[in-house]
Amino acid sequence: MRCPYCGGLNRDQSTFCVNCGRDMRIGPPRQQPPSQPVVNAPNSSAQRGYPAQANPPTQSQRGATPVAPPRPPTPPVPSGRRQSTVSHVQTPPVPVVPPEPEAPGPFPPRTFSQLEVLVAAGAQPYTVVTSGVGNGKRKTIRIAYPKCAHWQQAATLFKALKEQLDETSNAIIIQGVFPQQSEVYNFTNGQLQFERNVRLGAQINNRYIIETADGYEFGAVRFVLNE
C-alpha cells in the first residue's frame, strides 16, 4: 500500500510509513479549493490537525509542542549480505635511531696524542678478513667491524694499524668493511693509508691518510697526519 502523505510503498498491513514515519490509518486532511476560505469549526478536532479521537484535546494540549510519532525499527540485514565495516589500520611506529656518541676530543684530530684519546675511548673490536702484499711491498689488510661514528672509525683503523704494523712493508692500507659486506672490493667503513719515508720538501716523514665511511658519504671526513 502507498502512504497517503508521501506516496511511499509499504506493506499491506503496515501502520506507520517506513519513509516518513506517519500513521497511515489517518489520512491527510482534505484541502478545500483555494477560492473558498477555510473555516475551522471551533469544536472540530479533525480540521485542527488532530487525529480523530473520542475526547478532543484540552487547552493545555493544544499549546504543547506536537511530538512526532516514533519511527519504525530498521529491518535486520539479511544473512546473505555483509555490512560494510571501516577498519582502522595502525601505522607502525617509527624506529628511534639513537644519536651517535660524541667524540671525547677534537675531531678530526690534529696531533697523534689527540688520535690516541679517540682510540682509548671508541676503538671497536674488529676481525681481519683478508691480508696480502702487492707490488712495491704494499700491504693491504681488510678488517670488518660494526658500523659506528666517524671518529670511532678513525680510532679503529689506527688501532688495527698499530697491531698489524709490518716493518718490511713500505705502505700499509687498512680498509674497513661491514661484517655482512666483507666481499666488497672497496672500503665501506673507513680506510687508513700509511706510507713510510715520504719526502715532504726537505723532510722525510711517515704519513697517515685517514678517511671515514666510503669517502663519498655525507659527513665523511678525510685528514692527514705526518710523523
C-alpha positions in Angstrom: 0.0 0.0 0.0 1.1 3.6 -0.5 1.4 6.2 2.2 -1.3 8.8 1.8 1.2 11.5 2.9 4.3 10.9 0.9 3.3 8.1 -1.5 6.0 5.7 -0.3 5.5 1.9 -0.7 4.7 -0.1 2.4 3.5 -3.5 3.3 -0.3 -4.1 3.2 -0.7 -4.3 7.0 1.8 -1.6 7.9 0.6 1.0 10.4 3.4 3.6 10.1 5.1 4.7 6.8 8.7 3.5 6.6 9.6 6.6 4.6 8.0 9.5 6.5 7.0 7.7 9.7 3.4 9.0 9.8 0.4 7.0 10.9 -1.3 5.7 7.7 -4.5 4.9 9.5 -5.3 8.6 9.5 -5.4 10.1 6.0 -4.2 13.7 5.3 -6.8 16.4 5.9 -8.7 17.4 2.8 -7.8 20.8 1.3 -10.6 23.0 0.1 -10.4 24.8 -3.1 -8.2 28.0 -2.9 -11.2 30.2 -4.0 -13.1 29.3 -0.8 -11.8 30.4 2.6 -11.1 27.6 5.0 -13.2 27.9 8.1 -12.2 25.9 11.1 -15.0 24.8 13.2 -14.4 25.7 16.9 -15.1 22.2 18.1 -13.9 20.1 15.2 -10.7 18.3 16.1 -10.2 16.8 12.6 -10.0 20.3 11.0 -7.5 21.5 13.6 -5.0 18.8 12.6 -5.6 16.4 15.5 -6.4 12.8 14.8 -9.9 11.6 15.3 -10.4 10.5 18.9 -13.2 10.2 21.4 -12.1 13.2 23.5 -10.8 16.4 21.9 -7.6 17.9 23.2 -7.7 20.2 26.1 -6.4 23.8 26.1 -3.1 22.8 27.6 -2.6 20.0 25.0 -3.3 22.5 22.1 -0.5 24.7 23.1 2.0 21.9 23.6 4.6 21.1 21.0 3.5 18.2 18.8 5.5 15.1 19.3 6.4 13.2 16.1 5.4 9.5 16.1 8.2 7.0 16.6 9.9 5.7 13.6 9.6 2.0 12.9 12.7 -0.1 13.8 15.2 -0.7 11.0 14.7 -4.1 9.4 17.6 -6.5 10.1 20.1 -7.1 7.3 19.7 -10.5 5.6 22.3 -13.1 6.4 23.5 -13.2 2.8 24.6 -9.6 2.8 27.6 -8.2 4.6 27.6 -5.0 6.4 30.3 -2.6 5.5 32.8 -2.1 8.2 35.6 0.5 8.5 38.9 -1.0 9.5 41.4 1.3 11.1 45.0 0.5 10.0 47.5 1.3 12.6 50.7 2.9 11.4 53.8 1.1 12.7 55.9 3.1 15.0 59.0 4.7 13.5 62.1 3.2 15.0 64.1 5.6 17.1 67.8 5.8 16.0 70.0 6.5 19.0 72.3 9.5 18.5 76.0 8.9 17.8 78.3 9.2 20.7 80.2 12.5 20.8 84.0 12.4 20.3 85.9 12.7 23.6 88.4 15.1 21.9 88.8 17.2 18.7 87.8 15.5 15.5 89.4 15.4 13.1 92.5 15.3 15.3 95.5 17.4 14.6 98.1 15.5 16.6 98.8 11.9 17.4 98.0 12.5 21.1 94.5 13.6 20.2 94.1 10.5 18.0 95.3 8.3 20.9 92.5 9.7 23.0 90.0 8.7 20.4 91.4 5.2 20.2 91.2 4.7 24.0 87.6 5.9 24.1 86.0 4.4 21.0 88.1 1.9 19.1 85.8 -1.1 18.1 86.7 -4.8 18.1 87.5 -6.0 14.5 88.2 -9.1 12.6 90.8 -9.4 9.8 89.1 -10.5 6.6 92.0 -10.6 4.1 95.7 -9.6 4.2 98.1 -9.6 1.3 101.2 -7.9 -0.1 101.2 -6.4 -3.6 103.7 -4.6 -5.8 106.2 -2.4 -4.1 105.8 -4.1 -0.8 102.4 -2.5 -0.5 100.3 -4.4 2.1 96.5 -4.3 2.2 94.5 -5.5 5.2 90.8 -5.6 5.2 89.0 -5.6 8.6 85.3 -6.0 9.5 83.7 -4.2 12.4 80.2 -2.8 13.2 79.0 0.5 11.9 79.9 3.3 14.3 80.5 7.1 14.4 83.1 8.6 12.1 85.5 9.3 14.9 85.2 5.7 16.1 86.1 4.5 12.6 89.3 6.5 12.6 90.1 5.2 16.0 89.5 1.6 15.0 91.6 1.9 11.8 94.5 3.4 13.7 94.3 0.7 16.4 94.4 -2.0 13.7 97.4 -0.4 12.0 99.4 -0.4 15.2 98.5 -4.1 15.8 99.2 -5.1 12.2 102.2 -3.0 11.5 104.9 -4.7 9.4 108.4 -3.2 9.2 109.1 -4.8 5.8 106.3 -3.0 4.0 106.7 0.4 2.5 103.0 1.1 2.7 100.1 -0.5 4.7 96.5 0.1 3.8 93.8 -0.7 6.4 90.3 -1.0 4.8 87.2 -1.2 6.9 84.1 -3.1 5.8 80.8 -4.2 7.4 80.6 -7.8 8.6 77.7 -8.5 6.1 79.7 -6.9 3.2 83.1 -8.4 3.7 83.5 -9.2 0.0 83.1 -5.6 -1.2 86.1 -4.6 -3.4 86.4 -1.1 -2.0 86.2 0.1 1.6 82.8 1.0 3.2 83.7 1.6 6.8 86.7 3.8 6.6 90.3 3.5 5.3 93.8 4.3 6.7 96.8 4.5 4.3 100.2 4.5 6.0 103.2 5.5 3.9 106.7 5.2 5.2 109.6 7.6 4.4 107.6 10.1 2.4 109.6 13.2 1.3 107.8 16.5 2.1 110.1 19.3 0.9 113.4 18.9 2.8 111.9 16.5 5.3 111.2 12.7 5.2 108.3 11.6 7.4 105.8 8.9 7.8 102.3 9.9 6.5 98.9 8.8 7.7 95.9 9.4 5.4 92.6 8.5 7.1 89.1 8.6 5.5 85.8 7.7 7.1 82.7 5.9 5.6 83.3 5.1 1.9 84.9 8.5 1.2 81.8 9.8 -0.6 79.1 9.5 2.1 77.5 12.7 3.5 79.6 13.8 6.5 82.7 11.7 5.5 85.9 13.1 6.9 89.5 12.9 5.4 92.5 14.1 7.3 96.3 13.7 7.1 98.9 13.4 9.9 102.6 13.4 9.5 105.0 11.8 11.9 
